[in-house]
Amino acid sequence: CCGTSHEADGVHPTATVAAFQKVCKKRGFKFMGETTTLSFLQAMGGVNHHKHDCFAYAEAEKRYSKLADAWK
């Protein structure tokens, strides 16, 4: 269901990573690299890396939406 190649499925976390890095910078972080940020977001459920046809996609999307709202 969930592999590491999501480009064909349209899952691109780049905007999410950039938004989170911006929030961290506002809160005093000097630097957070893209790989570190993406890994952190994956671990806390902040990026939905499930393919759209995966059984877990809908639940992960609900959780992601709540976190995304909190970053605004």
DSSP file with accessible surface (Angstrom, degrees, kcal/mol):
  #  RESIDUE AA STRUCTURE BP1 BP2  ACC     N-H-->O    O-->H-N    N-H-->O    O-->H-N    TCO  KAPPA ALPHA  PHI   PSI    X-CA   Y-CA   Z-CA
    1    1 A C              0   0   97      0, 0.0     2,-0.6     0, 0.0    50,-0.4   0.000 360.0 360.0 360.0 -46.7    0.0    0.0    0.0
    2    2 A C        +     0   0   57     48,-0.1     2,-0.1     2,-0.0    48,-0.1  -0.896 360.0 164.4-124.7 107.5    2.6    2.6    1.0
    3    3 A G        -     0   0   38     -2,-0.6    48,-0.0     2,-0.2     3,-0.0  -0.301  47.9-105.1-102.2-167.6    6.0    2.7   -0.7
    4    4 A T  S    S+     0   0  143     -2,-0.1     2,-0.9     1,-0.1    -1,-0.0   0.628  97.8  80.1 -97.4 -14.1    8.6    5.3   -0.8
    5    5 A S        +     0   0   81      1,-0.2    -2,-0.2     2,-0.0    -1,-0.1  -0.810  44.4 151.7 -98.4 106.2    8.0    6.6   -4.3
    6    6 A H    >>> +     0   0   14     -2,-0.9     5,-1.9     5,-0.2     4,-0.6   0.407  44.0  96.0-112.7  -0.6    5.0    8.9   -4.2
    7    7 A E  G >45S+     0   0  153      1,-0.2     3,-1.0     2,-0.2    -1,-0.1   0.898  86.0  50.2 -60.9 -38.8    5.8   11.2   -7.1
    8    8 A A  G 345S+     0   0  105      1,-0.2    -1,-0.2     2,-0.1    -2,-0.1   0.783 110.4  51.5 -69.8 -23.7    3.6    9.2   -9.5
    9    9 A D  G <45S-     0   0   49     -3,-0.5    -1,-0.2     2,-0.1    43,-0.2   0.478 115.5-113.9 -92.1  -3.4    0.8    9.3   -7.0
   10   10 A G  T <<5 +     0   0   44     -3,-1.0     2,-0.9    -4,-0.6    -3,-0.2   0.676  66.9 142.3  83.7  16.0    1.0   13.1   -6.6
   11   11 A V      < +     0   0   19     -5,-1.9    -1,-0.2    38,-0.1    -5,-0.2  -0.807  16.8 163.8 -94.9 105.9    2.1   13.2   -2.9
   12   12 A H    >   -     0   0  112     -2,-0.9     3,-0.5    -3,-0.1     4,-0.3  -0.918  18.5-176.2-126.2 104.9    4.6   16.0   -2.6
   13   13 A P  T 3>  +     0   0   23      0, 0.0     4,-2.7     0, 0.0     5,-0.2   0.413  55.9 105.3 -82.3   7.0    5.3   17.2    0.9
   14   14 A T  H 3> S+     0   0   83      1,-0.2     4,-2.6     2,-0.2     5,-0.2   0.897  80.4  46.8 -57.4 -44.8    7.6   20.0   -0.2
   15   15 A A  H <> S+     0   0   78     -3,-0.5     4,-2.4     1,-0.2    -1,-0.2   0.900 113.2  49.8 -65.0 -38.4    5.1   22.8    0.6
   16   16 A T  H  > S+     0   0   20     -4,-0.3     4,-2.4     2,-0.2    -2,-0.2   0.920 111.2  48.7 -65.1 -44.3    4.3   21.3    4.0
   17   17 A V  H  X S+     0   0    4     -4,-2.7     4,-2.7     2,-0.2     5,-0.2   0.939 112.1  48.8 -61.3 -46.1    8.0   21.0    4.9
   18   18 A A  H  X S+     0   0   52     -4,-2.6     4,-2.1    -5,-0.2    -2,-0.2   0.908 111.3  49.8 -62.5 -41.0    8.6   24.6    3.8
   19   19 A A  H  X S+     0   0   46     -4,-2.4     4,-2.0     2,-0.2    -1,-0.2   0.917 112.1  47.5 -64.4 -42.5    5.6   25.9    5.8
   20   20 A F  H  X S+     0   0   21     -4,-2.4     4,-2.6     1,-0.2    -2,-0.2   0.905 109.9  52.7 -67.4 -39.4    6.7   24.0    8.9
   21   21 A Q  H  X S+     0   0   55     -4,-2.7     4,-2.4     1,-0.2    -1,-0.2   0.900 108.0  52.2 -61.5 -38.3   10.3   25.3    8.5
   22   22 A K  H  X S+     0   0  138     -4,-2.1     4,-2.2     2,-0.2    -1,-0.2   0.920 109.4  48.8 -64.1 -42.7    8.9   28.9    8.4
   23   23 A V  H  X S+     0   0   22     -4,-2.0     4,-1.3     1,-0.2    -2,-0.2   0.928 111.4  50.2 -62.1 -44.5    6.9   28.3   11.6
   24   24 A C  H  <>S+     0   0    9     -4,-2.6     5,-2.4     1,-0.2     3,-0.2   0.898 108.7  51.8 -62.4 -40.4   10.0   26.9   13.3
   25   25 A K  H ><5S+     0   0  157     -4,-2.4     3,-1.7     1,-0.2    -1,-0.2   0.913 107.2  52.7 -63.6 -40.1   12.1   29.9   12.2
   26   26 A K  H 3<5S+     0   0  165     -4,-2.2    -1,-0.2     1,-0.3    -2,-0.2   0.806 108.0  53.3 -62.4 -28.8    9.4   32.3   13.6
   27   27 A R  T 3<5S-     0   0  189     -4,-1.3    -1,-0.3    -3,-0.2    -2,-0.2   0.199 131.3 -87.3 -95.6  12.8    9.7   30.4   16.9
   28   28 A G  T < 5S+     0   0   59     -3,-1.7     2,-0.2     1,-0.3    -3,-0.2   0.393  76.6 142.0 106.5  -5.6   13.5   30.8   17.2
   29   29 A F      < -     0   0  114     -5,-2.4    -1,-0.3     1,-0.2     3,-0.1  -0.523  35.6-158.7 -68.7 136.9   15.0   27.9   15.3
   30   30 A K  S    S-     0   0  202      1,-0.3     2,-0.3    -2,-0.2    -1,-0.2   0.873  71.5  -2.7 -82.2 -40.8   18.1   28.9   13.4
   31   31 A F        +     0   0  172     -7,-0.1     2,-0.4     2,-0.0    -1,-0.3  -0.969  50.7 176.5-156.2 134.5   18.1   26.0   10.9
   32   32 A M        -     0   0   35     -2,-0.3    -7,-0.1    -3,-0.1    -8,-0.0  -0.918  29.5-137.6-136.4 112.6   16.1   22.9   10.2
   33   33 A G     >  -     0   0   15     -2,-0.4     4,-2.7     1,-0.1     5,-0.2  -0.235  20.8-113.4 -67.8 159.6   17.1   21.0    7.1
   34   34 A E  H  > S+     0   0  112      1,-0.2     4,-2.8     2,-0.2     5,-0.2   0.910 114.9  48.0 -62.2 -42.9   14.6   19.6    4.7
   35   35 A T  H  > S+     0   0  111      2,-0.2     4,-2.5     1,-0.2    -1,-0.2   0.928 113.7  46.8 -66.4 -43.9   15.4   15.9    5.4
   36   36 A T  H  > S+     0   0   92      2,-0.2     4,-2.4     1,-0.2    -1,-0.2   0.922 114.2  48.4 -62.9 -43.4   15.3   16.4    9.2
   37   37 A T  H  X S+     0   0    0     -4,-2.7     4,-2.7     2,-0.2    -2,-0.2   0.934 112.2  47.8 -63.9 -46.0   12.0   18.4    8.9
   38   38 A L  H  X S+     0   0   39     -4,-2.8     4,-2.6     1,-0.2     5,-0.2   0.927 111.8  50.4 -62.4 -42.6   10.4   15.8    6.7
   39   39 A S  H  X S+     0   0   62     -4,-2.5     4,-2.3    -5,-0.2    -1,-0.2   0.914 111.6  48.3 -61.5 -43.1   11.5   12.9    9.0
   40   40 A F  H  X S+     0   0   96     -4,-2.4     4,-2.1     2,-0.2     6,-0.2   0.935 111.7  49.2 -62.2 -46.5   10.1   14.8   12.0
   41   41 A L  H  X>S+     0   0    0     -4,-2.7     5,-3.1     1,-0.2     6,-0.9   0.887 111.1  50.2 -63.3 -37.7    6.8   15.4   10.2
   42   42 A Q  H ><5S+     0   0   87     -4,-2.6     3,-0.8     4,-0.2    -1,-0.2   0.930 110.1  50.7 -64.2 -44.1    6.5   11.8    9.2
   43   43 A A  H 3<5S+     0   0   91     -4,-2.3    -2,-0.2     1,-0.2    -1,-0.2   0.863 115.4  41.2 -64.5 -35.6    7.2   10.6   12.7
   44   44 A M  H 3<5S-     0   0   74     -4,-2.1    -1,-0.2    -5,-0.1    -2,-0.2   0.451 116.7-109.2 -93.6   0.1    4.5   12.9   14.3
   45   45 A G  T <<5S+     0   0   33     -3,-0.8    -3,-0.2    -4,-0.6    22,-0.2   0.716  79.2 129.6  83.4  21.2    2.0   12.2   11.5
   46   46 A G      < +     0   0    0     -5,-3.1     2,-0.4    -6,-0.2    -4,-0.2   0.534  64.7  53.0 -87.1  -7.3    2.2   15.7   10.0
   47   47 A V  S    S-     0   0   15     -6,-0.9     2,-1.1    -5,-0.1    -2,-0.1  -0.998  75.9-141.8-129.3 128.2    2.7   14.4    6.4
   48   48 A N        +     0   0   14     -2,-0.4    -6,-0.1     1,-0.1     9,-0.0  -0.765  27.6 167.8 -90.4  98.6    0.4   12.0    4.8
   49   49 A H        +     0   0   39     -2,-1.1     2,-0.3    -7,-0.1    -1,-0.1   0.263  37.9 115.3 -95.0  11.1    2.6    9.7    2.8
   50   50 A H  S    S-     0   0   57      7,-0.1   -48,-0.1     6,-0.1    -2,-0.0  -0.601  73.3-111.6 -78.9 141.8    0.0    7.2    2.1
   51   51 A K    >   -     0   0   68    -50,-0.4     3,-2.0    -2,-0.3     6,-0.2  -0.367  30.7-109.4 -68.0 154.6   -1.1    6.7   -1.5
   52   52 A H  T 3  S+     0   0   93      1,-0.3     6,-0.1   -43,-0.2    -1,-0.1   0.785 118.7  49.5 -60.9 -26.0   -4.6    7.9   -2.3
   53   53 A D  T 3  S+     0   0  136    -52,-0.1    -1,-0.3     4,-0.1     2,-0.2   0.411  86.2 113.1 -95.2   6.3   -5.8    4.3   -2.8
   54   54 A C  S X  S-     0   0   11     -3,-2.0     3,-1.4     1,-0.1     4,-0.5  -0.502  73.5-127.9 -76.9 144.2   -4.3    3.1    0.5
   55   55 A F  T 3  S+     0   0  188      1,-0.3     4,-0.4    -2,-0.2     3,-0.2   0.787 109.1  50.9 -62.5 -25.5   -6.8    2.0    3.2
   56   56 A A  T 3> S+     0   0   22      1,-0.2     4,-2.2     2,-0.1    -1,-0.3   0.525  84.5  91.2 -91.8  -3.8   -5.0    4.3    5.7
   57   57 A Y  H <> S+     0   0   52     -3,-1.4     4,-2.5    -6,-0.2     5,-0.2   0.921  83.9  49.5 -60.2 -49.6   -5.0    7.5    3.6
   58   58 A A  H  > S+     0   0   63     -4,-0.5     4,-1.9    -3,-0.2    -1,-0.2   0.916 113.1  46.0 -61.1 -44.6   -8.4    8.9    4.8
   59   59 A E  H  > S+     0   0   85     -4,-0.4     4,-1.9     1,-0.2    -1,-0.2   0.923 113.8  48.6 -65.4 -42.8   -7.5    8.6    8.5
   60   60 A A  H  X S+     0   0   20     -4,-2.2     4,-2.7     1,-0.2    -2,-0.2   0.886 108.3  55.2 -64.7 -36.0   -4.0   10.0    8.0
   61   61 A E  H  X S+     0   0   59     -4,-2.5     4,-2.4    -5,-0.2    -1,-0.2   0.897 105.5  52.3 -65.3 -37.8   -5.5   12.9    6.0
   62   62 A K  H  X S+     0   0  126     -4,-1.9     4,-1.6     2,-0.2    -1,-0.2   0.936 112.5  44.8 -61.7 -45.8   -7.9   13.8    8.9
   63   63 A R  H  X S+     0   0  154     -4,-1.9     4,-1.7     1,-0.2    -2,-0.2   0.904 112.6  51.4 -66.3 -41.1   -4.9   13.9   11.3
   64   64 A Y  H  X S+     0   0   48     -4,-2.7     4,-2.8     1,-0.2     5,-0.2   0.914 105.8  55.6 -61.4 -43.3   -2.8   15.9    8.9
   65   65 A S  H  X S+     0   0   49     -4,-2.4     4,-2.1     1,-0.2    -1,-0.2   0.895 105.9  51.4 -59.1 -39.9   -5.6   18.5    8.4
   66   66 A K  H  X S+     0   0  159     -4,-1.6     4,-1.4     2,-0.2    -1,-0.2   0.918 112.6  45.4 -64.4 -41.8   -5.8   19.1   12.2
   67   67 A L  H  X S+     0   0   48     -4,-1.7     4,-1.1     1,-0.2    -2,-0.2   0.916 110.3  53.8 -68.1 -41.2   -2.0   19.7   12.4
   68   68 A A  H >< S+     0   0   19     -4,-2.8     3,-0.5     1,-0.2     4,-0.5   0.897 107.0  52.0 -61.3 -39.1   -1.9   21.9    9.3
   69   69 A D  H >< S+     0   0  103     -4,-2.1     3,-0.9     1,-0.2    -1,-0.2   0.867 105.0  56.4 -64.2 -35.3   -4.6   24.1   10.8
   70   70 A A  H 3< S+     0   0   69     -4,-1.4    -1,-0.2     1,-0.2    -2,-0.2   0.759 100.2  59.3 -69.4 -22.9   -2.6   24.5   14.0
   71   71 A W  T <<        0   0   42     -4,-1.1    -1,-0.2    -3,-0.5    -2,-0.2   0.642 360.0 360.0 -81.1 -13.5    0.4   25.9   12.1
   72   72 A K    <         0   0  200     -3,-0.9    -3,-0.0    -4,-0.5    -4,-0.0  -0.271 360.0 360.0 -77.2 360.0   -1.5   28.8   10.7
